[in-house]
């Protein structure tokens, strides 16, 4: 399934790149947008032996137009919660956890390209990601079960395709993505499809004010 998604993303990127040589993008020119999304993260492959989907996944990101506004930077924070079944014993704890709760926080530093069709925009992005994986652990002390969390650093990649539509003062959009970790969870590779819907709003003026505060003009 991940191979099919990668092929689709590459095909979509090729189409976007060819379009990027033509019409001007009037919506994103010199703009910074804030995107907040919510939805699902769906583990795939052997990841499903450890993790299963749980409502809700979330994301917060910035859409920063480059000099050619058909290209953009997309730094984003993803927050995933999963049901968790521990498969490998941890010598520090005397119990395995079943039906626990695990969380993953990943910062993606992606870039992409988009195509404007009046008020409708399609886009594709990709880039590295890194963050924290929190896995629950259980220790029984007499009549009390103490729950701790084992935290580990993860490195991976995030790619996605999506579309949004501009209303008067905001965009409504959705995206389908794929995240892969190069580190493992309970000895299993981490693969997940992400399906997110949300709103995108213009924060260009706020960004300009921040720049003025940090680096005031000499006039």
MDTraj code that builds the backbone (N, CA, C; nanometers):
import mdtraj as md
import numpy as np

residues = "UNK UNK UNK UNK UNK UNK UNK UNK UNK UNK UNK UNK UNK UNK UNK UNK UNK UNK UNK UNK UNK UNK UNK UNK UNK UNK UNK UNK UNK UNK UNK UNK UNK UNK UNK UNK UNK UNK UNK UNK UNK UNK UNK UNK UNK UNK UNK UNK UNK UNK UNK UNK UNK UNK UNK UNK UNK UNK UNK UNK UNK UNK UNK UNK UNK UNK UNK UNK UNK UNK UNK UNK UNK UNK UNK UNK UNK UNK UNK UNK UNK UNK UNK UNK UNK UNK UNK UNK UNK UNK UNK UNK UNK UNK UNK UNK UNK UNK UNK UNK UNK UNK UNK UNK UNK UNK UNK UNK UNK UNK UNK UNK UNK UNK UNK UNK UNK UNK UNK UNK UNK UNK UNK UNK UNK UNK UNK UNK UNK UNK UNK UNK UNK UNK UNK UNK UNK UNK UNK UNK UNK UNK UNK UNK UNK UNK UNK UNK UNK UNK UNK UNK UNK UNK UNK UNK UNK UNK UNK UNK UNK UNK UNK UNK UNK UNK UNK UNK UNK UNK UNK UNK UNK UNK UNK UNK UNK UNK UNK UNK UNK UNK UNK UNK UNK UNK UNK UNK UNK UNK UNK UNK UNK UNK UNK UNK UNK UNK UNK UNK UNK UNK UNK UNK UNK UNK UNK UNK UNK UNK UNK UNK UNK UNK UNK UNK UNK UNK UNK".split()
xyz = np.array([
    [0.0834, -0.1208, 0.0000],
    [0.0000, 0.0000, 0.0000],
    [0.0866, 0.1255, 0.0000],
    [0.1960, 0.1228, 0.0766],
    [0.2843, 0.2400, 0.0824],
    [0.3505, 0.2652, -0.0525],
    [0.3806, 0.1563, -0.1269],
    [0.4406, 0.1735, -0.2591],
    [0.3431, 0.2432, -0.3533],
    [0.2151, 0.2033, -0.3457],
    [0.1144, 0.2669, -0.4303],
    [0.0997, 0.4146, -0.3963],
    [0.1016, 0.4450, -0.2657],
    [0.0881, 0.5849, -0.2265],
    [0.2077, 0.6656, -0.2755],
    [0.3279, 0.6092, -0.2646],
    [0.4477, 0.6795, -0.3112],
    [0.4409, 0.7066, -0.4608],
    [0.3942, 0.6080, -0.5379],
    [0.3804, 0.6267, -0.6823],
    [0.2783, 0.7355, -0.7140],
    [0.1663, 0.7353, -0.6411],
    [0.0640, 0.8374, -0.6619],
    [0.1196, 0.9752, -0.6302],
    [0.1934, 0.9860, -0.5171],
    [0.2507, 1.1151, -0.4763],
    [0.3514, 1.1643, -0.5809],
    [0.4343, 1.0734, -0.6340],
    [0.5320, 1.1134, -0.7363],
    [0.4621, 1.1593, -0.8633],
    [0.3558, 1.0880, -0.9031],
    [0.2796, 1.1254, -1.0223],
    [0.2144, 1.2618, -1.0019],
    [0.1577, 1.2806, -0.8837],
    [0.0924, 1.4067, -0.8523],
    [0.1944, 1.5204, -0.8526],
    [0.3137, 1.4954, -0.7984],
    [0.4197, 1.5964, -0.7959],
    [0.4610, 1.6349, -0.9380],
    [0.4706, 1.5346, -1.0265],
    [0.5092, 1.5627, -1.1653],
    [0.4052, 1.6521, -1.2328],
    [0.2776, 1.6242, -1.2081],
    [0.1711, 1.7071, -1.2650],
    [0.1790, 1.8485, -1.2090],
    [0.1971, 1.8587, -1.0765],
    [0.2062, 1.9900, -1.0133],
    [0.3243, 2.0686, -1.0699],
    [0.4371, 2.0011, -1.0886],
    [0.5569, 2.0686, -1.1387],
    [0.5335, 2.1230, -1.2797],
    [0.4667, 2.0450, -1.3639],
    [0.4412, 2.0920, -1.5002],
    [0.3470, 2.2109, -1.5003],
    [0.2467, 2.2080, -1.4115],
    [0.1545, 2.3210, -1.4002],
    [0.2250, 2.4439, -1.3450],
    [0.3251, 2.4208, -1.2591],
    [0.3911, 2.5319, -1.1906],
    [0.4649, 2.6238, -1.2864],
    [0.4803, 2.5820, -1.4111],
    [0.5508, 2.6658, -1.5063],
    [0.4587, 2.7689, -1.5735],
    [0.3266, 2.7585, -1.5470],
    [0.2314, 2.8391, -1.6224],
    [0.1706, 2.9540, -1.5427],
    [0.0406, 2.9461, -1.5131],
    [-0.0337, 3.0587, -1.4586],
    [0.0217, 3.1091, -1.3253],
    [-0.0021, 3.2382, -1.2991],
    [0.0423, 3.2990, -1.1732],
    [-0.0525, 3.2615, -1.0606],
    [0.0024, 3.2435, -0.9420],
    [-0.0768, 3.2147, -0.8222],
    [-0.1044, 3.3469, -0.7511],
    [-0.2289, 3.3912, -0.7536],
    [-0.2641, 3.5209, -0.6949],
    [-0.3085, 3.5104, -0.5501],
    [-0.3402, 3.3893, -0.5033],
    [-0.3906, 3.3718, -0.3663],
    [-0.2767, 3.3660, -0.2653],
    [-0.1668, 3.3014, -0.3018],
    [-0.0600, 3.2748, -0.2048],
    [0.0586, 3.3702, -0.2162],
    [0.0535, 3.4663, -0.3058],
    [0.1675, 3.5548, -0.3290],
    [0.2060, 3.6299, -0.2024],
    [0.3311, 3.6073, -0.1550],
    [0.3855, 3.6716, -0.0343],
    [0.2952, 3.6532, 0.0871],
    [0.2420, 3.5339, 0.1030],
    [0.1497, 3.5058, 0.2123],
    [0.2058, 3.4004, 0.3071],
    [0.1588, 3.4068, 0.4327],
    [0.1845, 3.3024, 0.5320],
    [0.0489, 3.2591, 0.5864],
    [0.0204, 3.1307, 0.5786],
    [-0.1061, 3.0778, 0.6276],
    [-0.0812, 2.9804, 0.7429],
    [-0.1771, 2.9767, 0.8353],
    [-0.1743, 2.8806, 0.9463],
    [-0.2798, 2.7741, 0.9194],
    [-0.2379, 2.6474, 0.9259],
    [-0.3305, 2.5370, 0.9016],
    [-0.3454, 2.4534, 1.0285],
    [-0.4696, 2.4262, 1.0687],
    [-0.4981, 2.3384, 1.1821],
    [-0.5903, 2.2278, 1.1338],
    [-0.5486, 2.1036, 1.1514],
    [-0.6276, 1.9918, 1.1006],
    [-0.6554, 1.8877, 1.2074],
    [-0.7584, 1.8088, 1.1846],
    [-0.7910, 1.6972, 1.2729],
    [-0.8399, 1.5809, 1.1883],
    [-0.8220, 1.4582, 1.2380],
    [-0.8630, 1.3422, 1.1597],
    [-0.8140, 1.2131, 1.2202],
    [-0.7570, 1.1265, 1.1365],
    [-0.7156, 0.9939, 1.1796],
    [-0.5738, 0.9629, 1.1334],
    [-0.5025, 0.8841, 1.2140],
    [-0.3757, 0.8229, 1.1749],
    [-0.3983, 0.6724, 1.1760],
    [-0.3816, 0.6079, 1.0609],
    [-0.4141, 0.4662, 1.0446],
    [-0.2872, 0.3844, 1.0273],
    [-0.2456, 0.3074, 1.1296],
    [-0.1270, 0.2222, 1.1165],
    [-0.1489, 0.1178, 1.0069],
    [-0.0435, 0.0852, 0.9348],
    [-0.0521, -0.0139, 0.8290],
    [0.0632, -0.1127, 0.8423],
    [0.0485, -0.2285, 0.7770],
    [0.1522, -0.3304, 0.7829],
    [0.1681, -0.3885, 0.9226],
    [0.2917, -0.4231, 0.9585],
    [0.3193, -0.4830, 1.0892],
    [0.2968, -0.3861, 1.2042],
    [0.2874, -0.2573, 1.1740],
    [0.2591, -0.1574, 1.2779],
    [0.1283, -0.1894, 1.3488],
    [0.0324, -0.2508, 1.2763],
    [-0.0987, -0.2816, 1.3333],
    [-0.0916, -0.3871, 1.4435],
    [0.0209, -0.4607, 1.4524],
    [0.0366, -0.5578, 1.5608],
    [0.0557, -0.4892, 1.6950],
    [0.0986, -0.3637, 1.6916],
    [0.1255, -0.2895, 1.8158],
    [0.0277, -0.1737, 1.8339],
    [0.0003, -0.1022, 1.7266],
    [-0.0809, 0.0191, 1.7347],
    [-0.2107, 0.0036, 1.6565],
    [-0.3170, 0.0654, 1.7057],
    [-0.4438, 0.0708, 1.6337],
    [-0.4994, 0.2119, 1.6452],
    [-0.5793, 0.2559, 1.5467],
    [-0.6228, 0.3967, 1.5425],
    [-0.7102, 0.4365, 1.6591],
    [-0.6969, 0.5630, 1.6965],
    [-0.7744, 0.6191, 1.8059],
    [-0.8065, 0.7641, 1.7711],
    [-0.9293, 0.8052, 1.7944],
    [-0.9684, 0.9435, 1.7681],
    [-0.9046, 1.0343, 1.8717],
    [-0.8492, 1.1435, 1.8328],
    [-0.8287, 1.1972, 1.7003],
    [-0.6805, 1.2252, 1.6814],
    [-0.6376, 1.2324, 1.5543],
    [-0.5052, 1.2843, 1.5219],
    [-0.5185, 1.4337, 1.4953],
    [-0.4109, 1.5085, 1.5147],
    [-0.4171, 1.6523, 1.4924],
    [-0.2888, 1.7047, 1.4307],
    [-0.2973, 1.8225, 1.3701],
    [-0.1789, 1.8851, 1.3125],
    [-0.1907, 2.0362, 1.3205],
    [-0.0744, 2.1016, 1.3297],
    [-0.0653, 2.2470, 1.3253],
    [0.0539, 2.2815, 1.2374],
    [0.0334, 2.3669, 1.1368],
    [0.1433, 2.3965, 1.0472],
    [0.1345, 2.5338, 0.9845],
    [0.2448, 2.5735, 0.9213],
    [0.2533, 2.7013, 0.8514],
    [0.2764, 2.6769, 0.7028],
    [0.1992, 2.7450, 0.6208],
    [0.2151, 2.7441, 0.4757],
    [0.2861, 2.8745, 0.4388],
    [0.4159, 2.8648, 0.4093],
    [0.4983, 2.9833, 0.3846],
    [0.5374, 2.9870, 0.2368],
    [0.4826, 3.0838, 0.1639],
    [0.5116, 3.0935, 0.0209],
    [0.6555, 3.1370, -0.0030],
    [0.7185, 3.0776, -0.1029],
    [0.8516, 3.1191, -0.1448],
    [0.8393, 3.2323, -0.2472],
    [0.9526, 3.2748, -0.3031],
    [0.9500, 3.3853, -0.3984],
    [0.8578, 3.3542, -0.5151],
    [0.8654, 3.2326, -0.5657],
    [0.7656, 3.1822, -0.6606],
    [0.6596, 3.1137, -0.5766],
    [0.5415, 3.1743, -0.5663],
    [0.4410, 3.1290, -0.4697],
    [0.3793, 2.9938, -0.5032],
    [0.4154, 2.9356, -0.6159],
    [0.3705, 2.7997, -0.6443],
    [0.4478, 2.6982, -0.5594],
    [0.5575, 2.7416, -0.4993],
    [0.6370, 2.6566, -0.4117],
    [0.6307, 2.7120, -0.2696],
    [0.6326, 2.6233, -0.1730],
    [0.6139, 2.6683, -0.0350],
    [0.6861, 2.5769, 0.0635],
    [0.7102, 2.6305, 0.1814],
    [0.7605, 2.5523, 0.2946],
    [0.6432, 2.5165, 0.3837],
    [0.6497, 2.3973, 0.4418],
    [0.5367, 2.3501, 0.5227],
    [0.5863, 2.2845, 0.6517],
    [0.6394, 2.3639, 0.7472],
    [0.6719, 2.3067, 0.8781],
    [0.5432, 2.2765, 0.9540],
    [0.5317, 2.1557, 1.0096],
    [0.4069, 2.1167, 1.0752],
    [0.4343, 2.0215, 1.1907],
    [0.3543, 2.0348, 1.2961],
    [0.3602, 1.9448, 1.4113],
    [0.2412, 1.8500, 1.4055],
    [0.2697, 1.7185, 1.4102],
    [0.1649, 1.6166, 1.4076],
    [0.1565, 1.5497, 1.5446],
    [0.0317, 1.5295, 1.5908],
    [0.0069, 1.4696, 1.7227],
    [-0.0860, 1.3501, 1.7042],
    [-0.0324, 1.2294, 1.7298],
    [-0.1076, 1.1070, 1.7088],
    [-0.1277, 1.0339, 1.8411],
    [-0.2475, 0.9788, 1.8601],
    [-0.2764, 0.8905, 1.9720],
    [-0.3202, 0.7550, 1.9195],
    [-0.2696, 0.6484, 1.9832],
    [-0.3019, 0.5135, 1.9388],
    [-0.3363, 0.4252, 2.0582],
    [-0.4220, 0.3237, 2.0347],
    [-0.4323, 0.2122, 2.1279],
    [-0.3067, 0.1281, 2.1113],
    [-0.2587, 0.0691, 2.2222],
    [-0.1241, 0.0117, 2.2229],
    [-0.1228, -0.1246, 2.2912],
    [-0.0623, -0.2230, 2.2236],
    [-0.0410, -0.3556, 2.2816],
    [0.1096, -0.3826, 2.2845],
    [0.1637, -0.3990, 2.4049],
    [0.3073, -0.4222, 2.4197],
    [0.3417, -0.5655, 2.3815],
    [0.4428, -0.5840, 2.2982],
    [0.4811, -0.7163, 2.2493],
    [0.6144, -0.7654, 2.3046],
    [0.7014, -0.6737, 2.3449],
    [0.8347, -0.7096, 2.3921],
    [0.8480, -0.6736, 2.5398],
    [0.8937, -0.7674, 2.6208],
    [0.9101, -0.7428, 2.7640],
    [1.0182, -0.6384, 2.7888],
    [0.9942, -0.5548, 2.8885],
    [1.0904, -0.4545, 2.9334],
    [1.1406, -0.4988, 3.0708],
    [1.2706, -0.5221, 3.0830],
    [1.3265, -0.5752, 3.2072],
    [1.3043, -0.4843, 3.3276],
    [1.2752, -0.3559, 3.3047],
    [1.2528, -0.2620, 3.4143],
    [1.1128, -0.2757, 3.4735],
    [1.0241, -0.3489, 3.4041],
    [0.8840, -0.3577, 3.4475],
    [0.8409, -0.5035, 3.4485],
    [0.7472, -0.5367, 3.5384],
    [0.7075, -0.6766, 3.5563],
    [0.5754, -0.7129, 3.4908],
    [0.5173, -0.6237, 3.4112],
    [0.3925, -0.6532, 3.3404],
    [0.3971, -0.5993, 3.1978],
    [0.3296, -0.6707, 3.1077],
    [0.3068, -0.6199, 2.9734],
    [0.1746, -0.5434, 2.9714],
    [0.1637, -0.4481, 2.8802],
    [0.0424, -0.3661, 2.8696],
    [-0.0388, -0.4070, 2.7474],
    [-0.1690, -0.4237, 2.7700],
    [-0.2626, -0.4498, 2.6617],
    [-0.3717, -0.3433, 2.6668],
    [-0.4120, -0.2941, 2.5488],
    [-0.5130, -0.1874, 2.5397],
    [-0.4687, -0.0616, 2.6146],
    [-0.3399, -0.0296, 2.6025],
    [-0.2895, 0.0940, 2.6619],
    [-0.3023, 0.2100, 2.5637],
    [-0.2357, 0.3204, 2.5965],
    [-0.2420, 0.4397, 2.5132],
    [-0.1001, 0.4876, 2.4836],
    [-0.0687, 0.5018, 2.3555],
    [0.0616, 0.5536, 2.3132],
    [0.0402, 0.6824, 2.2347],
    [0.1371, 0.7713, 2.2409],
    [0.1270, 0.8976, 2.1675],
    [0.2570, 0.9237, 2.0925],
    [0.2446, 0.9903, 1.9786],
    [0.3590, 1.0231, 1.8946],
    [0.3486, 1.1697, 1.8545],
    [0.4577, 1.2439, 1.8734],
    [0.4634, 1.3854, 1.8356],
    [0.5788, 1.4021, 1.7368],
    [0.5450, 1.4437, 1.6159],
    [0.6461, 1.4554, 1.5109],
    [0.6434, 1.5941, 1.4481],
    [0.7607, 1.6536, 1.4321],
    [0.7755, 1.7806, 1.3618],
    [0.8262, 1.7511, 1.2209],
    [0.7484, 1.7899, 1.1213],
    [0.7844, 1.7685, 0.9818],
    [0.8334, 1.8995, 0.9212],
    [0.9465, 1.8934, 0.8506],
    [1.0016, 2.0105, 0.7825],
    [0.9948, 1.9844, 0.6322],
    [0.8769, 2.0060, 0.5768],
    [0.8507, 1.9683, 0.4381],
    [0.8484, 2.0902, 0.3464],
    [0.8563, 2.0621, 0.2188],
    [0.8387, 2.1619, 0.1151],
    [0.7524, 2.1030, 0.0058],
    [0.6900, 2.1878, -0.0756],
    [0.6033, 2.1334, -0.1777],
    [0.5712, 2.2314, -0.2887],
    [0.4800, 2.1896, -0.3722],
    [0.4334, 2.2725, -0.4826],
    [0.2821, 2.2620, -0.4921],
    [0.2184, 2.3629, -0.5523],
    [0.0727, 2.3638, -0.5615],
    [0.0276, 2.4245, -0.6934],
    [-0.0991, 2.4049, -0.7229],
    [-0.1608, 2.4586, -0.8434],
    [-0.2910, 2.5289, -0.8050],
    [-0.3034, 2.6563, -0.8435],
    [-0.4257, 2.7321, -0.8172],
    [-0.5193, 2.7216, -0.9377],
    [-0.6447, 2.6879, -0.9111],
    [-0.7497, 2.6849, -1.0121],
    [-0.8655, 2.7693, -0.9598],
    [-0.8548, 2.9007, -0.9811],
    [-0.9461, 2.9988, -0.9230],
    [-0.9381, 2.9884, -0.7716],
    [-1.0448, 2.9434, -0.7053],
    [-1.0425, 2.9350, -0.5583],
    [-1.0002, 2.7968, -0.5069],
    [-0.9882, 2.7014, -0.5963],
    [-0.9472, 2.5664, -0.5581],
    [-0.7970, 2.5505, -0.5779],
    [-0.7307, 2.4919, -0.4789],
    [-0.5865, 2.4689, -0.4854],
    [-0.5572, 2.3214, -0.4578],
    [-0.4696, 2.2626, -0.5370],
    [-0.4200, 2.1287, -0.5091],
    [-0.2714, 2.1390, -0.4767],
    [-0.2212, 2.0468, -0.3948],
    [-0.0810, 2.0565, -0.3537],
    [-0.0236, 1.9197, -0.3197],
    [0.1074, 1.9140, -0.3195],
    [0.1817, 1.7952, -0.2804],
    [0.3043, 1.8408, -0.2023],
    [0.3450, 1.7642, -0.1002],
    [0.4597, 1.8036, -0.0189],
    [0.5341, 1.6797, 0.0298],
    [0.6559, 1.7013, 0.0778],
    [0.7341, 1.5938, 0.1344],
    [0.8556, 1.6476, 0.2061],
    [0.9042, 1.5728, 0.3064],
    [1.0223, 1.6164, 0.3797],
    [1.0500, 1.5306, 0.5012],
    [1.1619, 1.5561, 0.5691],
    [1.1991, 1.4789, 0.6877],
    [1.1137, 1.5163, 0.8078],
    [1.1111, 1.4253, 0.9055],
    [1.0386, 1.4518, 1.0297],
    [1.1157, 1.3912, 1.1466],
    [1.0946, 1.4463, 1.2647],
    [1.1588, 1.3925, 1.3849],
    [1.0741, 1.4289, 1.5065],
    [1.0839, 1.3494, 1.6129],
    [1.0021, 1.3781, 1.7300],
    [1.0122, 1.2706, 1.8358],
    [0.9066, 1.2567, 1.9176],
    [0.9049, 1.1677, 2.0338],
    [0.7955, 1.0626, 2.0217],
    [0.8282, 0.9409, 2.0674],
    [0.7319, 0.8320, 2.0782],
    [0.7170, 0.7984, 2.2255],
    [0.5945, 0.8015, 2.2783],
    [0.5672, 0.7709, 2.4190],
    [0.4951, 0.6368, 2.4291],
    [0.5627, 0.5356, 2.4868],
    [0.5035, 0.4029, 2.5033],
    [0.4778, 0.3755, 2.6512],
    [0.3595, 0.3261, 2.6871],
    [0.3281, 0.3019, 2.8283],
    [0.3991, 0.1777, 2.8834],
    [0.4278, 0.1799, 3.0127],
    [0.4864, 0.0671, 3.0850],
    [0.4131, 0.0506, 3.2183],
    [0.4070, -0.0742, 3.2678],
    [0.3325, -0.1026, 3.3909],
    [0.4197, -0.1766, 3.4916],
    [0.4158, -0.1304, 3.6152],
    [0.4902, -0.1922, 3.7249],
    [0.3940, -0.2124, 3.8421],
    [0.3767, -0.3373, 3.8858],
    [0.2875, -0.3648, 3.9985],
    [0.3651, -0.3574, 4.1290],
    [0.3200, -0.2698, 4.2202],
    [0.3808, -0.2514, 4.3520],
    [0.2756, -0.2837, 4.4572],
    [0.2826, -0.4075, 4.5102],
    [0.1820, -0.4576, 4.6052],
    [0.0435, -0.4494, 4.5417],
    [-0.0439, -0.3623, 4.5898],
    [-0.1797, -0.3552, 4.5344],
    [-0.1953, -0.2422, 4.4319],
    [-0.0858, -0.1765, 4.4011],
    [-0.0904, -0.0623, 4.3085],
    [-0.0169, -0.0945, 4.1794],
    [-0.0767, -0.0562, 4.0671],
    [-0.0105, -0.0670, 3.9367],
    [0.0326, 0.0728, 3.8951],
    [0.1634, 0.0922, 3.8823],
    [0.2184, 0.2217, 3.8446],
    [0.2415, 0.2254, 3.6931],
    [0.1883, 0.3287, 3.6286],
    [0.2036, 0.3455, 3.4844],
    [0.3105, 0.4511, 3.4567],
    [0.4122, 0.4130, 3.3819],
    [0.5159, 0.5051, 3.3360],
    [0.5125, 0.5108, 3.1832],
    [0.5941, 0.6016, 3.1274],
    [0.6040, 0.6113, 2.9823],
    [0.7503, 0.6071, 2.9398],
    [0.7779, 0.5185, 2.8464],
    [0.9110, 0.5078, 2.7882],
    [0.9154, 0.6006, 2.6672],
    [1.0022, 0.7002, 2.6708],
    [1.0111, 0.8001, 2.5634],
    [1.1348, 0.7759, 2.4785],
    [1.1149, 0.7756, 2.3485],
    [1.2255, 0.7532, 2.2565],
    [1.2187, 0.8542, 2.1421],
    [1.3349, 0.8808, 2.0827],
    [1.3451, 0.9769, 1.9727],
    [1.3247, 0.9042, 1.8404],
    [1.2479, 0.9629, 1.7523],
    [1.2187, 0.9005, 1.6230],
    [1.2579, 0.9942, 1.5091],
    [1.3090, 0.9352, 1.4006],
    [1.3401, 1.0078, 1.2783],
    [1.2641, 0.9424, 1.1641],
    [1.2063, 1.0227, 1.0773],
    [1.1295, 0.9647, 0.9689],
    [1.1098, 1.0609, 0.8537],
    [1.0030, 1.0381, 0.7789],
    [0.9689, 1.1225, 0.6646],
    [0.8174, 1.1309, 0.6533],
    [0.7697, 1.2425, 0.5964],
    [0.6260, 1.2643, 0.5791],
    [0.6030, 1.3188, 0.4389],
    [0.5100, 1.2562, 0.3662],
    [0.4695, 1.3051, 0.2340],
    [0.3175, 1.3116, 0.2311],
    [0.2627, 1.3947, 0.1426],
    [0.1186, 1.4052, 0.1356],
    [0.0704, 1.4773, 0.0121],
    [-0.0579, 1.4594, -0.0167],
    [-0.1262, 1.5310, -0.1245],
    [-0.2577, 1.5842, -0.0664],
    [-0.3059, 1.6940, -0.1220],
    [-0.4293, 1.7492, -0.0697],
    [-0.4866, 1.8583, -0.1564],
    [-0.5946, 1.9163, -0.1074],
    [-0.6617, 2.0252, -0.1788],
    [-0.7334, 2.1126, -0.0774],
    [-0.7463, 2.2415, -0.1100],
    [-0.8254, 2.3306, -0.0252],
    [-0.9002, 2.4307, -0.1136],
    [-1.0059, 2.4859, -0.0573],
    [-1.0909, 2.5811, -0.1305],
    [-1.1006, 2.7094, -0.0503],
    [-1.0793, 2.8223, -0.1165],
    [-1.0787, 2.9514, -0.0493],
    [-1.2184, 3.0119, -0.0445],
    [-1.2648, 3.0355, 0.0781],
    [-1.3857, 3.1129, 0.1001],
    [-1.3440, 3.2584, 0.1224],
    [-1.4310, 3.3416, 0.1719],
    [-1.4008, 3.4837, 0.1833],
    [-1.2800, 3.5115, 0.2718],
    [-1.2738, 3.4493, 0.3881],
    [-1.1668, 3.4817, 0.4827],
    [-1.0876, 3.3604, 0.5313],
    [-1.1127, 3.2429, 0.4727],
    [-1.0402, 3.1237, 0.5164],
    [-1.0464, 3.0176, 0.4071],
    [-0.9618, 2.9145, 0.4237],
    [-0.9629, 2.7986, 0.3350],
    [-1.0191, 2.6788, 0.4115],
    [-1.0914, 2.5934, 0.3428],
    [-1.1341, 2.4652, 0.3969],
    [-1.0677, 2.3572, 0.3135],
    [-0.9962, 2.2657, 0.3786],
    [-0.9201, 2.1687, 0.3004],
    [-0.9030, 2.0346, 0.3682],
    [-0.8449, 1.9420, 0.2937],
    [-0.8152, 1.8095, 0.3454],
    [-0.6934, 1.7522, 0.2757],
    [-0.6267, 1.6586, 0.3429],
    [-0.5065, 1.5990, 0.2841],
    [-0.4924, 1.4533, 0.3257],
    [-0.4322, 1.3762, 0.2361],
    [-0.3989, 1.2372, 0.2621],
    [-0.2474, 1.2262, 0.2658],
    [-0.1943, 1.1691, 0.3740],
    [-0.0500, 1.1633, 0.3887],
    [0.0000, 1.0269, 0.4301],
    [0.1322, 1.0116, 0.4249],
    [0.1983, 0.8892, 0.4668],
    [0.3203, 0.9267, 0.5502],
    [0.3320, 0.8644, 0.6693],
    [0.4467, 0.8881, 0.7565],
    [0.5190, 0.7568, 0.7809],
    [0.6516, 0.7639, 0.7747],
    [0.7362, 0.6462, 0.7958],
    [0.8464, 0.6838, 0.8939],
    [0.8707, 0.5967, 0.9934],
    [0.9831, 0.6150, 1.0845],
    [1.0963, 0.5216, 1.0433],
    [1.2194, 0.5692, 1.0589],
    [1.3352, 0.4847, 1.0355],
    [1.3749, 0.4105, 1.1633],
    [1.3083, 0.4431, 1.2733],
    [1.3230, 0.3690, 1.3979],
    [1.1972, 0.2841, 1.4192],
    [1.2056, 0.1828, 1.5061],
    [1.0964, 0.0869, 1.5217],
    [1.0204, 0.1078, 1.6523],
    [0.8964, 0.0587, 1.6554],
    [0.8122, 0.0577, 1.7751],
    [0.7854, -0.0882, 1.8104],
    [0.8368, -0.1327, 1.9263],
    [0.8224, -0.2728, 1.9677],
    [0.8735, -0.3695, 1.8601],
    [0.9851, -0.3337, 1.7998],
    [1.0458, -0.4204, 1.7002],
    [0.9764, -0.4215, 1.5660],
    [0.8715, -0.3396, 1.5512],
    [0.7985, -0.3309, 1.4246],
    [0.8239, -0.1965, 1.3590],
    [0.8342, -0.1934, 1.2258],
    [0.8481, -0.0638, 1.1578],
    [0.7212, 0.0179, 1.1753],
    [0.7367, 0.1501, 1.1811],
    [0.6201, 0.2378, 1.1942],
    [0.5822, 0.2943, 1.0579],
    [0.4614, 0.2601, 1.0125],
    [0.4030, 0.3162, 0.8912],
    [0.2617, 0.3608, 0.9262],
    [0.2209, 0.4777, 0.8804],
    [0.0835, 0.5224, 0.9059],
    [0.0349, 0.6122, 0.7930],
    [-0.0916, 0.5927, 0.7565],
    [-0.1591, 0.6843, 0.6658],
    [-0.2311, 0.7885, 0.7510],
    [-0.2273, 0.9145, 0.7080],
    [-0.2958, 1.0206, 0.7819],
    [-0.4029, 1.0826, 0.6933],
    [-0.5192, 1.1014, 0.7502],
    [-0.6307, 1.1656, 0.6817],
    [-0.6759, 1.2824, 0.7683],
    [-0.6533, 1.4047, 0.7201],
    [-0.6769, 1.5240, 0.8004],
    [-0.7629, 1.6249, 0.7249],
    [-0.8534, 1.6890, 0.7987],
    [-0.9360, 1.7963, 0.7450],
    [-0.9232, 1.9168, 0.8376],
    [-0.9269, 2.0382, 0.7804],
    [-0.9134, 2.1534, 0.8669],
    [-0.9281, 2.2853, 0.7952],
    [-0.8923, 2.3911, 0.8681],
    [-0.9038, 2.5282, 0.8202],
    [-0.7665, 2.5914, 0.8061],
    [-0.7528, 2.6771, 0.7061],
    [-0.6296, 2.7509, 0.6839],
    [-0.6628, 2.8993, 0.6815],
    [-0.5899, 2.9781, 0.7596],
    [-0.6197, 3.1213, 0.7685],
    [-0.4934, 3.2043, 0.7474],
    [-0.5129, 3.3270, 0.6989],
    [-0.4035, 3.4173, 0.6638],
    [-0.3483, 3.4851, 0.7895],
    [-0.2186, 3.4636, 0.8186],
    [-0.1549, 3.5287, 0.9338],
    [-0.0372, 3.6142, 0.8877],
    [-0.0396, 3.6590, 0.7618],
    [0.0716, 3.7358, 0.7065],
    [0.0997, 3.8615, 0.7884],
    [-0.0054, 3.9356, 0.8237],
    [0.0129, 4.0601, 0.8993],
    [0.0729, 4.0336, 1.0362],
    [0.0303, 3.9234, 1.0990],
    [0.0874, 3.8869, 1.2289],
    [0.2362, 3.8584, 1.2141],
    [0.2729, 3.7886, 1.1075],
    [0.4138, 3.7598, 1.0832],
    [0.4946, 3.8862, 1.0601],
    [0.4364, 3.9814, 0.9870],
    [0.5052, 4.1075, 0.9612],
    [0.5263, 4.1855, 1.0908],
    [0.4278, 4.1820, 1.1815],
    [0.4417, 4.2516, 1.3092],
    [0.5514, 4.1889, 1.3940],
    [0.5586, 4.0550, 1.3916],
    [0.6642, 3.9866, 1.4670],
    [0.8013, 4.0272, 1.4151],
    [0.8164, 4.0343, 1.2804],
    [0.9436, 4.0758, 1.2205],
    [0.9777, 4.2182, 1.2620],
    [0.8780, 4.3085, 1.2658],
    [0.9011, 4.4456, 1.3058],
    [0.9489, 4.4571, 1.4504],
    [0.8963, 4.3705, 1.5367],
    [0.9367, 4.3698, 1.6770],
    [1.0794, 4.3181, 1.6931],
    [1.1084, 4.2062, 1.6197],
    [1.2415, 4.1450, 1.6314],
    [1.3486, 4.2300, 1.5653],
    [1.3157, 4.2806, 1.4463],
    [1.4130, 4.3612, 1.3695],
    [1.3470, 4.4898, 1.3217],
    [1.3300, 4.5874, 1.4095],
    [1.2637, 4.7135, 1.3720],
    [1.3429, 4.7877, 1.2642],
    [1.2686, 4.8570, 1.1765],
    [1.3337, 4.9314, 1.0705],
    [1.4047, 5.0539, 1.1310],
    [1.5067, 5.1039, 1.0585],
    [1.5868, 5.2158, 1.1101],
    [1.5221, 5.3509, 1.0842],
    [1.4119, 5.3529, 1.0052],
    [1.3460, 5.4814, 0.9737],
    [1.2648, 5.5320, 1.0920],
])
top = md.Topology()
chain = top.add_chain()
for i, resn in enumerate(residues, 1):
    res = top.add_residue(resn, chain, resSeq=i)
    for name in ("N", "CA", "C"):
        top.add_atom(name, md.element.get_by_symbol(name[0]), res)
traj = md.Trajectory(xyz[None], top)
